[in-house]
Amino acid sequence: MKWMTVTEAAEYARRHPRTIGDALRAGELHGFQAAKKKGARKGGNWLTSAACVDAWIEGRDCEHQLPAAA
Ligand SMILES: [Zn+2]
């Protein structure tokens, strides 16, 4: 699996990074927050995958399940 940062995903999808972030938080686009410290209220930067971005752009469901955000 190739993981992308929000910036990379925005470039890949040709969308604004804020649009990517909104979609991630809304659960429309699969992703998880990396490097989340145990007990921390806020997680790290979001990561998503090219496959998930493809599905999101095309408006179809992504077949795979990402690891739980924990
Ligand atoms: Zn996915």
N, CA, C, O and the ligand as a Tripos MOL2 file, in Angstrom:
@<TRIPOS>MOLECULE
protein
  281   279    71     0     0
PROTEIN
NO_CHARGES

@<TRIPOS>ATOM
      1 N           0.8460   -1.2030    0.0000 N.3       1 MET1
      2 CA          0.0000    0.0000    0.0000 C.3       1 MET1
      3 C           0.8770    1.2470    0.0000 C.2       1 MET1
      4 O           1.7970    1.3860    0.8070 O.2       1 MET1
      5 N           0.5680    2.1420   -0.9210 N.am      2 LYS2
      6 CA          1.2990    3.4050   -0.9520 C.3       2 LYS2
      7 C           0.4940    4.4460   -0.1880 C.2       2 LYS2
      8 O          -0.6460    4.7450   -0.5420 O.2       2 LYS2
      9 N           1.0810    4.9820    0.8380 N.am      3 TRP3
     10 CA          0.4040    5.9980    1.6350 C.3       3 TRP3
     11 C           0.7680    7.3860    1.1630 C.2       3 TRP3
     12 O           1.8950    7.6410    0.7360 O.2       3 TRP3
     13 N          -0.1970    8.2770    1.2430 N.am      4 MET4
     14 CA         -0.0060    9.6560    0.8150 C.3       4 MET4
     15 C          -0.3570   10.6040    1.9450 C.2       4 MET4
     16 O          -1.2680   10.3510    2.7330 O.2       4 MET4
     17 N           0.3730   11.6830    2.0060 N.am      5 THR5
     18 CA         -0.0120   12.7490    2.9260 C.3       5 THR5
     19 C          -1.1760   13.5190    2.3020 C.2       5 THR5
     20 O          -1.5140   13.3180    1.1360 O.2       5 THR5
     21 N          -1.7740   14.3910    3.0850 N.am      6 VAL6
     22 CA         -2.8680   15.2100    2.5660 C.3       6 VAL6
     23 C          -2.3840   16.0500    1.3880 C.2       6 VAL6
     24 O          -3.0910   16.2010    0.3910 O.2       6 VAL6
     25 N          -1.1800   16.5910    1.5080 N.am      7 THR7
     26 CA         -0.6260   17.4110    0.4290 C.3       7 THR7
     27 C          -0.4570   16.5950   -0.8510 C.2       7 THR7
     28 O          -0.8090   17.0370   -1.9440 O.2       7 THR7
     29 N           0.0880   15.3990   -0.6850 N.am      8 GLU8
     30 CA          0.2930   14.5300   -1.8520 C.3       8 GLU8
     31 C          -1.0470   14.1100   -2.4600 C.2       8 GLU8
     32 O          -1.2130   14.0810   -3.6800 O.2       8 GLU8
     33 N          -1.9900   13.7880   -1.5870 N.am      9 ALA9
     34 CA         -3.3050   13.3630   -2.0690 C.3       9 ALA9
     35 C          -4.0010   14.5080   -2.8060 C.2       9 ALA9
     36 O          -4.6810   14.2930   -3.8090 O.2       9 ALA9
     37 N          -3.8200   15.7200   -2.2970 N.am     10 ALA10
     38 CA         -4.4390   16.8820   -2.9380 C.3      10 ALA10
     39 C          -3.8630   17.0910   -4.3360 C.2      10 ALA10
     40 O          -4.5910   17.4070   -5.2770 O.2      10 ALA10
     41 N          -2.5620   16.9140   -4.4570 N.am     11 GLU11
     42 CA         -1.9390   17.0640   -5.7690 C.3      11 GLU11
     43 C          -2.3970   15.9530   -6.7070 C.2      11 GLU11
     44 O          -2.6820   16.1830   -7.8820 O.2      11 GLU11
     45 N          -2.4600   14.7590   -6.1610 N.am     12 TYR12
     46 CA         -2.8580   13.5840   -6.9410 C.3      12 TYR12
     47 C          -4.3010   13.7260   -7.4340 C.2      12 TYR12
     48 O          -4.6180   13.4310   -8.5870 O.2      12 TYR12
     49 N          -5.1660   14.1900   -6.5200 N.am     13 ALA13
     50 CA         -6.5890   14.3030   -6.8380 C.3      13 ALA13
     51 C          -6.9210   15.6220   -7.5310 C.2      13 ALA13
     52 O          -8.0250   15.8150   -8.0410 O.2      13 ALA13
     53 N          -5.9350   16.5250   -7.5360 N.am     14 ARG14
     54 CA         -6.1560   17.8760   -8.0690 C.3      14 ARG14
     55 C          -7.2930   18.5680   -7.3210 C.2      14 ARG14
     56 O          -8.1500   19.2290   -7.9070 O.2      14 ARG14
     57 N          -7.2630   18.3890   -6.0230 N.am     15 ARG15
     58 CA         -8.2250   19.0530   -5.1530 C.3      15 ARG15
     59 C          -7.4410   19.9070   -4.1550 C.2      15 ARG15
     60 O          -6.2310   19.7440   -3.9980 O.2      15 ARG15
     61 N          -8.1420   20.8080   -3.4900 N.am     16 HIS16
     62 CA         -7.4980   21.6220   -2.4650 C.3      16 HIS16
     63 C          -7.2130   20.7400   -1.2440 C.2      16 HIS16
     64 O          -8.0220   19.8800   -0.8950 O.2      16 HIS16
     65 N          -6.0680   20.9560   -0.6010 N.am     17 PRO17
     66 CA         -5.7710   20.1680    0.6010 C.3      17 PRO17
     67 C          -6.8850   20.2270    1.6450 C.2      17 PRO17
     68 O          -7.1300   19.2450    2.3450 O.2      17 PRO17
     69 N          -7.5550   21.3670    1.7510 N.am     18 ARG18
     70 CA         -8.6470   21.4760    2.7210 C.3      18 ARG18
     71 C          -9.7910   20.5270    2.3570 C.2      18 ARG18
     72 O         -10.4430   19.9550    3.2310 O.2      18 ARG18
     73 N         -10.0170   20.3730    1.0680 N.am     19 THR19
     74 CA        -11.0710   19.4560    0.6100 C.3      19 THR19
     75 C         -10.7230   18.0270    1.0090 C.2      19 THR19
     76 O         -11.5870   17.2560    1.4290 O.2      19 THR19
     77 N          -9.4460   17.6890    0.8700 N.am     20 ILE20
     78 CA         -8.9900   16.3520    1.2600 C.3      20 ILE20
     79 C          -9.1740   16.1630    2.7630 C.2      20 ILE20
     80 O          -9.6830   15.1360    3.2090 O.2      20 ILE20
     81 N          -8.7610   17.1490    3.5270 N.am     21 GLY21
     82 CA         -8.8760   17.0640    4.9840 C.3      21 GLY21
     83 C         -10.3280   16.9310    5.4370 C.2      21 GLY21
     84 O         -10.6450   16.1530    6.3370 O.2      21 GLY21
     85 N         -11.1990   17.7000    4.7990 N.am     22 ASP22
     86 CA        -12.6230   17.6220    5.1380 C.3      22 ASP22
     87 C         -13.1690   16.2300    4.8370 C.2      22 ASP22
     88 O         -13.9200   15.6610    5.6290 O.2      22 ASP22
     89 N         -12.7860   15.6950    3.6890 N.am     23 ALA23
     90 CA        -13.2730   14.3680    3.2870 C.3      23 ALA23
     91 C         -12.7610   13.2950    4.2430 C.2      23 ALA23
     92 O         -13.4770   12.3440    4.5570 O.2      23 ALA23
     93 N         -11.5360   13.4480    4.6980 N.am     24 LEU24
     94 CA        -10.9620   12.4810    5.6450 C.3      24 LEU24
     95 C         -11.7140   12.5280    6.9690 C.2      24 LEU24
     96 O         -12.1030   11.4920    7.5100 O.2      24 LEU24
     97 N         -11.9160   13.7310    7.4830 N.am     25 ARG25
     98 CA        -12.6010   13.8660    8.7650 C.3      25 ARG25
     99 C         -14.0560   13.4060    8.6780 C.2      25 ARG25
    100 O         -14.6150   12.8890    9.6450 O.2      25 ARG25
    101 N         -14.6550   13.6000    7.5130 N.am     26 ALA26
    102 CA        -16.0500   13.1950    7.3060 C.3      26 ALA26
    103 C         -16.1800   11.6940    7.0710 C.2      26 ALA26
    104 O         -17.2810   11.1440    7.0960 O.2      26 ALA26
    105 N         -15.0540   11.0470    6.8450 N.am     27 GLY27
    106 CA        -15.0920    9.6100    6.5910 C.3      27 GLY27
    107 C         -15.4220    9.2720    5.1420 C.2      27 GLY27
    108 O         -15.6090    8.1070    4.7890 O.2      27 GLY27
    109 N         -15.4900   10.3020    4.3120 N.am     28 GLU28
    110 CA        -15.7780   10.0530    2.8960 C.3      28 GLU28
    111 C         -14.5630    9.4560    2.1970 C.2      28 GLU28
    112 O         -14.6680    8.6400    1.2810 O.2      28 GLU28
    113 N         -13.4310    9.8940    2.6650 N.am     29 LEU29
    114 CA        -12.1630    9.3990    2.1200 C.3      29 LEU29
    115 C         -11.4580    8.6250    3.2340 C.2      29 LEU29
    116 O         -11.2700    9.1310    4.3400 O.2      29 LEU29
    117 N         -11.0750    7.3980    2.9200 N.am     30 HIS30
    118 CA        -10.4020    6.5850    3.9290 C.3      30 HIS30
    119 C          -9.0440    7.1650    4.2910 C.2      30 HIS30
    120 O          -8.3310    7.6910    3.4360 O.2      30 HIS30
    121 N          -8.7020    7.0630    5.5430 N.am     31 GLY31
    122 CA         -7.3920    7.5060    5.9660 C.3      31 GLY31
    123 C          -7.2360    7.2910    7.4470 C.2      31 GLY31
    124 O          -8.1800    6.8840    8.1240 O.2      31 GLY31
    125 N          -6.0810    7.5560    7.9440 N.am     32 PHE32
    126 CA         -5.8610    7.4720    9.3790 C.3      32 PHE32
    127 C          -4.8180    8.4960    9.7650 C.2      32 PHE32
    128 O          -4.0690    8.9990    8.9270 O.2      32 PHE32
    129 N          -4.7870    8.7870   11.0270 N.am     33 GLN33
    130 CA         -3.8320    9.7690   11.5150 C.3      33 GLN33
    131 C          -2.6040    9.0560   12.0460 C.2      33 GLN33
    132 O          -2.6820    8.2640   12.9850 O.2      33 GLN33
    133 N          -1.4880    9.3470   11.4390 N.am     34 ALA34
    134 CA         -0.2370    8.6790   11.7810 C.3      34 ALA34
    135 C           0.4160    9.3050   13.0080 C.2      34 ALA34
    136 O           0.1450   10.4470   13.3770 O.2      34 ALA34
    137 N           1.2650    8.5300   13.6070 N.am     35 ALA35
    138 CA          2.1080    9.0240   14.6970 C.3      35 ALA35
    139 C           1.3150    9.6200   15.8420 C.2      35 ALA35
    140 O           1.7200   10.6030   16.4630 O.2      35 ALA35
    141 N           0.1790    9.0040   16.1050 N.am     36 LYS36
    142 CA         -0.6380    9.4960   17.1990 C.3      36 LYS36
    143 C          -0.0470    9.0170   18.5170 C.2      36 LYS36
    144 O           0.2020    7.8280   18.7140 O.2      36 LYS36
    145 N           0.1680    9.9600   19.4010 N.am     37 LYS37
    146 CA          0.7360    9.5980   20.6960 C.3      37 LYS37
    147 C          -0.3480    9.0070   21.5860 C.2      37 LYS37
    148 O          -1.5010    9.4350   21.5580 O.2      37 LYS37
    149 N           0.0380    8.0370   22.3590 N.am     38 LYS38
    150 CA         -0.9080    7.3830   23.2410 C.3      38 LYS38
    151 C          -1.4630    8.4000   24.2350 C.2      38 LYS38
    152 O          -0.7170    9.0920   24.9270 O.2      38 LYS38
    153 N          -2.7750    8.4680   24.2860 N.am     39 GLY39
    154 CA         -3.4160    9.3850   25.2170 C.3      39 GLY39
    155 C          -3.5640   10.7970   24.6960 C.2      39 GLY39
    156 O          -4.1900   11.6420   25.3370 O.2      39 GLY39
    157 N          -2.9830   11.0580   23.5190 N.am     40 ALA40
    158 CA         -3.0770   12.4050   22.9710 C.3      40 ALA40
    159 C          -4.4920   12.6650   22.4630 C.2      40 ALA40
    160 O          -5.1280   11.7790   21.8910 O.2      40 ALA40
    161 N          -4.9720   13.8650   22.6710 N.am     41 ARG41
    162 CA         -6.3110   14.2100   22.1980 C.3      41 ARG41
    163 C          -6.3170   14.3590   20.6810 C.2      41 ARG41
    164 O          -7.2570   13.9430   20.0030 O.2      41 ARG41
    165 N          -5.2730   14.9480   20.1760 N.am     42 LYS42
    166 CA         -5.1990   15.1530   18.7370 C.3      42 LYS42
    167 C          -4.2100   14.1780   18.1210 C.2      42 LYS42
    168 O          -3.1570   13.9050   18.6960 O.2      42 LYS42
    169 N          -4.5450   13.6660   16.9730 N.am     43 GLY43
    170 CA         -3.6740   12.7370   16.2740 C.3      43 GLY43
    171 C          -2.6710   13.4630   15.4180 C.2      43 GLY43
    172 O          -2.6210   14.6920   15.3810 O.2      43 GLY43
    173 N          -1.8810   12.6770   14.7360 N.am     44 GLY44
    174 CA         -0.8750   13.2530   13.8570 C.3      44 GLY44
    175 C          -1.4640   13.5800   12.4990 C.2      44 GLY44
    176 O          -2.6790   13.6940   12.3360 O.2      44 GLY44
    177 N          -0.5840   13.7260   11.5410 N.am     45 ASN45
    178 CA         -1.0260   14.0580   10.1920 C.3      45 ASN45
    179 C          -1.7990   12.8960    9.5720 C.2      45 ASN45
    180 O          -1.5010   11.7250    9.8110 O.2      45 ASN45
    181 N          -2.7750   13.2460    8.7920 N.am     46 TRP46
    182 CA         -3.5630   12.2290    8.1080 C.3      46 TRP46
    183 C          -2.7540   11.6010    6.9820 C.2      46 TRP46
    184 O          -1.9540   12.2520    6.3090 O.2      46 TRP46
    185 N          -2.9970   10.3150    6.8090 N.am     47 LEU47
    186 CA         -2.4610    9.6030    5.6520 C.3      47 LEU47
    187 C          -3.6230    8.9120    4.9610 C.2      47 LEU47
    188 O          -4.5670    8.4490    5.6020 O.2      47 LEU47
    189 N          -3.5340    8.8550    3.6490 N.am     48 THR48
    190 CA         -4.5240    8.1140    2.8890 C.3      48 THR48
    191 C          -3.7650    7.3590    1.8100 C.2      48 THR48
    192 O          -2.5450    7.4860    1.7080 O.2      48 THR48
    193 N          -4.4600    6.5910    1.0210 N.am     49 SER49
    194 CA         -3.7760    5.8160   -0.0030 C.3      49 SER49
    195 C          -4.2900    6.1880   -1.3940 C.2      49 SER49
    196 O          -5.3930    6.7120   -1.5490 O.2      49 SER49
    197 N          -3.4740    5.9060   -2.3850 N.am     50 ALA50
    198 CA         -3.8540    6.2080   -3.7630 C.3      50 ALA50
    199 C          -5.1320    5.4650   -4.1310 C.2      50 ALA50
    200 O          -5.9920    6.0110   -4.8210 O.2      50 ALA50
    201 N          -5.2580    4.2280   -3.6740 N.am     51 ALA51
    202 CA         -6.4510    3.4340   -4.0030 C.3      51 ALA51
    203 C          -7.7040    4.0900   -3.4190 C.2      51 ALA51
    204 O          -8.7510    4.1340   -4.0650 O.2      51 ALA51
    205 N          -7.5850    4.5910   -2.2130 N.am     52 CYS52
    206 CA         -8.7360    5.2350   -1.5730 C.3      52 CYS52
    207 C          -9.0580    6.5560   -2.2690 C.2      52 CYS52
    208 O         -10.2260    6.8940   -2.4590 O.2      52 CYS52
    209 N          -8.0210    7.3000   -2.6460 N.am     53 VAL53
    210 CA         -8.2490    8.5690   -3.3460 C.3      53 VAL53
    211 C          -8.9160    8.3020   -4.6950 C.2      53 VAL53
    212 O          -9.8110    9.0390   -5.1080 O.2      53 VAL53
    213 N          -8.4760    7.2470   -5.3750 N.am     54 ASP54
    214 CA         -9.0960    6.8720   -6.6490 C.3      54 ASP54
    215 C         -10.5940    6.6420   -6.4540 C.2      54 ASP54
    216 O         -11.4180    7.1610   -7.2080 O.2      54 ASP54
    217 N         -10.9290    5.8630   -5.4420 N.am     55 ALA55
    218 CA        -12.3270    5.5290   -5.1800 C.3      55 ALA55
    219 C         -13.1230    6.7810   -4.8390 C.2      55 ALA55
    220 O         -14.2630    6.9490   -5.2730 O.2      55 ALA55
    221 N         -12.5030    7.6510   -4.0580 N.am     56 TRP56
    222 CA        -13.1680    8.8890   -3.6410 C.3      56 TRP56
    223 C         -13.4410    9.7900   -4.8450 C.2      56 TRP56
    224 O         -14.5390   10.3270   -4.9880 O.2      56 TRP56
    225 N         -12.4430    9.9520   -5.7040 N.am     57 ILE57
    226 CA        -12.6030   10.7910   -6.8930 C.3      57 ILE57
    227 C         -13.7220   10.2440   -7.7770 C.2      57 ILE57
    228 O         -14.5370   10.9910   -8.3180 O.2      57 ILE57
    229 N         -13.7360    8.9350   -7.9030 N.am     58 GLU58
    230 CA        -14.6870    8.2990   -8.8160 C.3      58 GLU58
    231 C         -16.0570    8.0870   -8.1770 C.2      58 GLU58
    232 O         -16.9950    7.6350   -8.8350 O.2      58 GLU58
    233 N         -16.1640    8.4170   -6.8950 N.am     59 GLY59
    234 CA        -17.4460    8.3200   -6.2240 C.3      59 GLY59
    235 C         -17.9260    6.9040   -6.0050 C.2      59 GLY59
    236 O         -19.1290    6.6450   -5.9610 O.2      59 GLY59
    237 N         -16.9780    5.9810   -5.8650 N.am     60 ARG60
    238 CA        -17.3700    4.5980   -5.5940 C.3      60 ARG60
    239 C         -16.8010    4.1610   -4.2570 C.2      60 ARG60
    240 O         -15.9010    4.7990   -3.7100 O.2      60 ARG60
    241 N         -17.3330    3.0760   -3.7440 N.am     61 ASP61
    242 CA        -16.8520    2.5570   -2.4730 C.3      61 ASP61
    243 C         -15.4840    1.9200   -2.6500 C.2      61 ASP61
    244 O         -15.1840    1.3060   -3.6740 O.2      61 ASP61
    245 N         -14.6760    2.0840   -1.6340 N.am     62 CYS62
    246 CA        -13.3620    1.4590   -1.6240 C.3      62 CYS62
    247 C         -13.5240    0.0620   -1.0430 C.2      62 CYS62
    248 O         -14.1890   -0.1200   -0.0230 O.2      62 CYS62
    249 N         -12.9290   -0.8970   -1.6780 N.am     63 GLU63
    250 CA        -13.1590   -2.2770   -1.2680 C.3      63 GLU63
    251 C         -12.4070   -2.6560   -0.0010 C.2      63 GLU63
    252 O         -12.8720   -3.4830    0.7830 O.2      63 GLU63
    253 N         -11.2760   -2.0650    0.1880 N.am     64 HIS64
    254 CA        -10.4810   -2.5000    1.3280 C.3      64 HIS64
    255 C         -10.8130   -1.7230    2.5980 C.2      64 HIS64
    256 O         -11.4270   -0.6570    2.5590 O.2      64 HIS64
    257 N         -10.4010   -2.2730    3.6830 N.am     65 GLN65
    258 CA        -10.5880   -1.6130    4.9700 C.3      65 GLN65
    259 C          -9.2170   -1.1930    5.5030 C.2      65 GLN65
    260 O          -8.2670   -1.9750    5.5250 O.2      65 GLN65
    261 N          -9.1520    0.0360    5.9180 N.am     66 LEU66
    262 CA         -7.8960    0.5200    6.4750 C.3      66 LEU66
    263 C          -7.7630    0.0770    7.9270 C.2      66 LEU66
    264 O          -8.7590   -0.2370    8.5790 O.2      66 LEU66
    265 N          -6.5450    0.0540    8.4250 N.am     67 PRO67
    266 CA         -6.3510   -0.2630    9.8440 C.3      67 PRO67
    267 C          -7.1330    0.7220   10.7100 C.2      67 PRO67
    268 O          -7.2700    1.8950   10.3620 O.2      67 PRO67
    269 N          -7.6280    0.2480   11.8050 N.am     68 ALA68
    270 CA         -8.3990    1.1150   12.6940 C.3      68 ALA68
    271 C          -7.5530    2.2710   13.1740 C.2      68 ALA68
    272 O          -6.3440    2.1380   13.3630 O.2      68 ALA68
    273 N          -8.1970    3.4050   13.3710 N.am     69 ALA69
    274 CA         -7.4800    4.5970   13.8130 C.3      69 ALA69
    275 C          -6.9730    4.4360   15.2480 C.2      69 ALA69
    276 O          -6.0950    5.1780   15.6890 O.2      69 ALA69
    277 N          -7.5220    3.4800   15.9570 N.am     70 ALA70
    278 CA         -7.1160    3.1400   17.3320 C.3      70 ALA70
    279 C          -7.4590    4.2060   18.3440 C.2      70 ALA70
    280 O          -7.1740    4.0460   19.5310 O.2      70 ALA70
    281 ZN         -9.9570    2.5990    1.1560 Zn       71 ZN71
@<TRIPOS>BOND
     1     1     2 1
     2     2     3 1
     3     3     4 2
     4     3     5 am
     5     5     6 1
     6     6     7 1
     7     7     8 2
     8     7     9 am
     9     9    10 1
    10    10    11 1
    11    11    12 2
    12    11    13 am
    13    13    14 1
    14    14    15 1
    15    15    16 2
    16    15    17 am
    17    17    18 1
    18    18    19 1
    19    19    20 2
    20    19    21 am
    21    21    22 1
    22    22    23 1
    23    23    24 2
    24    23    25 am
    25    25    26 1
    26    26    27 1
    27    27    28 2
    28    27    29 am
    29    29    30 1
    30    30    31 1
    31    31    32 2
    32    31    33 am
    33    33    34 1
    34    34    35 1
    35    35    36 2
    36    35    37 am
    37    37    38 1
    38    38    39 1
    39    39    40 2
    40    39    41 am
    41    41    42 1
    42    42    43 1
    43    43    44 2
    44    43    45 am
    45    45    46 1
    46    46    47 1
    47    47    48 2
    48    47    49 am
    49    49    50 1
    50    50    51 1
    51    51    52 2
    52    51    53 am
    53    53    54 1
    54    54    55 1
    55    55    56 2
    56    55    57 am
    57    57    58 1
    58    58    59 1
    59    59    60 2
    60    59    61 am
    61    61    62 1
    62    62    63 1
    63    63    64 2
    64    63    65 am
    65    65    66 1
    66    66    67 1
    67    67    68 2
    68    67    69 am
    69    69    70 1
    70    70    71 1
    71    71    72 2
    72    71    73 am
    73    73    74 1
    74    74    75 1
    75    75    76 2
    76    75    77 am
    77    77    78 1
    78    78    79 1
    79    79    80 2
    80    79    81 am
    81    81    82 1
    82    82    83 1
    83    83    84 2
    84    83    85 am
    85    85    86 1
    86    86    87 1
    87    87    88 2
    88    87    89 am
    89    89    90 1
    90    90    91 1
    91    91    92 2
    92    91    93 am
    93    93    94 1
    94    94    95 1
    95    95    96 2
    96    95    97 am
    97    97    98 1
    98    98    99 1
    99    99   100 2
   100    99   101 am
   101   101   102 1
   102   102   103 1
   103   103   104 2
   104   103   105 am
   105   105   106 1
   106   106   107 1
   107   107   108 2
   108   107   109 am
   109   109   110 1
   110   110   111 1
   111   111   112 2
   112   111   113 am
   113   113   114 1
   114   114   115 1
   115   115   116 2
   116   115   117 am
   117   117   118 1
   118   118   119 1
   119   119   120 2
   120   119   121 am
   121   121   122 1
   122   122   123 1
   123   123   124 2
   124   123   125 am
   125   125   126 1
   126   126   127 1
   127   127   128 2
   128   127   129 am
   129   129   130 1
   130   130   131 1
   131   131   132 2
   132   131   133 am
   133   133   134 1
   134   134   135 1
   135   135   136 2
   136   135   137 am
   137   137   138 1
   138   138   139 1
   139   139   140 2
   140   139   141 am
   141   141   142 1
   142   142   143 1
   143   143   144 2
   144   143   145 am
   145   145   146 1
   146   146   147 1
   147   147   148 2
   148   147   149 am
   149   149   150 1
   150   150   151 1
   151   151   152 2
   152   151   153 am
   153   153   154 1
   154   154   155 1
   155   155   156 2
   156   155   157 am
   157   157   158 1
   158   158   159 1
   159   159   160 2
   160   159   161 am
   161   161   162 1
   162   162   163 1
   163   163   164 2
   164   163   165 am
   165   165   166 1
   166   166   167 1
   167   167   168 2
   168   167   169 am
   169   169   170 1
   170   170   171 1
   171   171   172 2
   172   171   173 am
   173   173   174 1
   174   174   175 1
   175   175   176 2
   176   175   177 am
   177   177   178 1
   178   178   179 1
   179   179   180 2
   180   179   181 am
   181   181   182 1
   182   182   183 1
   183   183   184 2
   184   183   185 am
   185   185   186 1
   186   186   187 1
   187   187   188 2
   188   187   189 am
   189   189   190 1
   190   190   191 1
   191   191   192 2
   192   191   193 am
   193   193   194 1
   194   194   195 1
   195   195   196 2
   196   195   197 am
   197   197   198 1
   198   198   199 1
   199   199   200 2
   200   199   201 am
   201   201   202 1
   202   202   203 1
   203   203   204 2
   204   203   205 am
   205   205   206 1
   206   206   207 1
   207   207   208 2
   208   207   209 am
   209   209   210 1
   210   210   211 1
   211   211   212 2
   212   211   213 am
   213   213   214 1
   214   214   215 1
   215   215   216 2
   216   215   217 am
   217   217   218 1
   218   218   219 1
   219   219   220 2
   220   219   221 am
   221   221   222 1
   222   222   223 1
   223   223   224 2
   224   223   225 am
   225   225   226 1
   226   226   227 1
   227   227   228 2
   228   227   229 am
   229   229   230 1
   230   230   231 1
   231   231   232 2
   232   231   233 am
   233   233   234 1
   234   234   235 1
   235   235   236 2
   236   235   237 am
   237   237   238 1
   238   238   239 1
   239   239   240 2
   240   239   241 am
   241   241   242 1
   242   242   243 1
   243   243   244 2
   244   243   245 am
   245   245   246 1
   246   246   247 1
   247   247   248 2
   248   247   249 am
   249   249   250 1
   250   250   251 1
   251   251   252 2
   252   251   253 am
   253   253   254 1
   254   254   255 1
   255   255   256 2
   256   255   257 am
   257   257   258 1
   258   258   259 1
   259   259   260 2
   260   259   261 am
   261   261   262 1
   262   262   263 1
   263   263   264 2
   264   263   265 am
   265   265   266 1
   266   266   267 1
   267   267   268 2
   268   267   269 am
   269   269   270 1
   270   270   271 1
   271   271   272 2
   272   271   273 am
   273   273   274 1
   274   274   275 1
   275   275   276 2
   276   275   277 am
   277   277   278 1
   278   278   279 1
   279   279   280 2
@<TRIPOS>SUBSTRUCTURE
     1 MET1         2 RESIDUE 1 A MET
     2 LYS2         6 RESIDUE 1 A LYS
     3 TRP3        10 RESIDUE 1 A TRP
     4 MET4        14 RESIDUE 1 A MET
     5 THR5        18 RESIDUE 1 A THR
     6 VAL6        22 RESIDUE 1 A VAL
     7 THR7        26 RESIDUE 1 A THR
     8 GLU8        30 RESIDUE 1 A GLU
     9 ALA9        34 RESIDUE 1 A ALA
    10 ALA10       38 RESIDUE 1 A ALA
    11 GLU11       42 RESIDUE 1 A GLU
    12 TYR12       46 RESIDUE 1 A TYR
    13 ALA13       50 RESIDUE 1 A ALA
    14 ARG14       54 RESIDUE 1 A ARG
    15 ARG15       58 RESIDUE 1 A ARG
    16 HIS16       62 RESIDUE 1 A HIS
    17 PRO17       66 RESIDUE 1 A PRO
    18 ARG18       70 RESIDUE 1 A ARG
    19 THR19       74 RESIDUE 1 A THR
    20 ILE20       78 RESIDUE 1 A ILE
    21 GLY21       82 RESIDUE 1 A GLY
    22 ASP22       86 RESIDUE 1 A ASP
    23 ALA23       90 RESIDUE 1 A ALA
    24 LEU24       94 RESIDUE 1 A LEU
    25 ARG25       98 RESIDUE 1 A ARG
    26 ALA26      102 RESIDUE 1 A ALA
    27 GLY27      106 RESIDUE 1 A GLY
    28 GLU28      110 RESIDUE 1 A GLU
    29 LEU29      114 RESIDUE 1 A LEU
    30 HIS30      118 RESIDUE 1 A HIS
    31 GLY31      122 RESIDUE 1 A GLY
    32 PHE32      126 RESIDUE 1 A PHE
    33 GLN33      130 RESIDUE 1 A GLN
    34 ALA34      134 RESIDUE 1 A ALA
    35 ALA35      138 RESIDUE 1 A ALA
    36 LYS36      142 RESIDUE 1 A LYS
    37 LYS37      146 RESIDUE 1 A LYS
    38 LYS38      150 RESIDUE 1 A LYS
    39 GLY39      154 RESIDUE 1 A GLY
    40 ALA40      158 RESIDUE 1 A ALA
    41 ARG41      162 RESIDUE 1 A ARG
    42 LYS42      166 RESIDUE 1 A LYS
    43 GLY43      170 RESIDUE 1 A GLY
    44 GLY44      174 RESIDUE 1 A GLY
    45 ASN45      178 RESIDUE 1 A ASN
    46 TRP46      182 RESIDUE 1 A TRP
    47 LEU47      186 RESIDUE 1 A LEU
    48 THR48      190 RESIDUE 1 A THR
    49 SER49      194 RESIDUE 1 A SER
    50 ALA50      198 RESIDUE 1 A ALA
    51 ALA51      202 RESIDUE 1 A ALA
    52 CYS52      206 RESIDUE 1 A CYS
    53 VAL53      210 RESIDUE 1 A VAL
    54 ASP54      214 RESIDUE 1 A ASP
    55 ALA55      218 RESIDUE 1 A ALA
    56 TRP56      222 RESIDUE 1 A TRP
    57 ILE57      226 RESIDUE 1 A ILE
    58 GLU58      230 RESIDUE 1 A GLU
    59 GLY59      234 RESIDUE 1 A GLY
    60 ARG60      238 RESIDUE 1 A ARG
    61 ASP61      242 RESIDUE 1 A ASP
    62 CYS62      246 RESIDUE 1 A CYS
    63 GLU63      250 RESIDUE 1 A GLU
    64 HIS64      254 RESIDUE 1 A HIS
    65 GLN65      258 RESIDUE 1 A GLN
    66 LEU66      262 RESIDUE 1 A LEU
    67 PRO67      266 RESIDUE 1 A PRO
    68 ALA68      270 RESIDUE 1 A ALA
    69 ALA69      274 RESIDUE 1 A ALA
    70 ALA70      278 RESIDUE 1 A ALA
    71 ZN71       281 GROUP 0 **** ****
